[in-house]
Amino acid sequence: MKRGKFIVVDGGEGSGKTTVLKWFAKTPFGKQFLITHEPGGTEFADKIRKLVLSEEAKEAGAETQFGLMWAARAEHLKKKIIPALAKGVSVISDRFDSSTYAYQIYGQKAKHLEKLFWQTREVFLRDKKPDLYIFLGVEPKIGLERVTDRKETKTHFDERKLEFHKRVCEGFLEFLKHVPHKTIDANQSLKTVKTDFLKCVKMVL
């Protein structure tokens, strides 16, 4: 059986990636995909997600966050992503290892973990690396303004200062140099972003 395609959608806070994926999941085309998220994606991984996003985790060091993210990812891969791909189902994940690189290594200023990141990535992902990363790029200031306008409960990542989010953006751009990717200007209207997103997905299939 032909292996399914693995696509990651990522971006900083307020980039609109989750909104786009919720819309995509309801389209006839989108219903062909398994759409999942990180951190989380399985019952156990979602428990780690709650821990990572809890107020208690706000002061946790980058090393702790790094370890928790990869623990959740290992579970997510084993229980959900890999089985789906093996059945020929294409998978789209809202965040993946790209976020760990951007948020922990750059956002939390832990570049000493960079070598370990790539080593861990190779061990955990092996031949299951994503076929494409779709990055929704938004100016950090604009992204944070969008987050402020939301009525949803904010996480401790949302509430961090602008400088943190600028570093996260820098981290994403550095990560993308090493992987197959397409970048969408998420400063555009949501309608345009959706159109660009569909084009990116279709080019992989």
Secondary structure, 3 states (H helix, E strand, C coil): CCCCCEEEEECCCCCCHHHHHHHHHHCCCHHHCEEEECCCCCHHHHHHHHHHHCHHHHHCCHHHHHHHHHHHHHHHHHHHHHHHHHCCCCEEEECCHHHHHHHHHHHCCCHHHHHHHHHHHHHHHHHHCCCEEEEEECCHHHHHHHHHHCCCCCCCCCCCCHHHHHHHHHHHHHHHCCCCEEEEECCCCHHHHHHHHHHHHHHHC
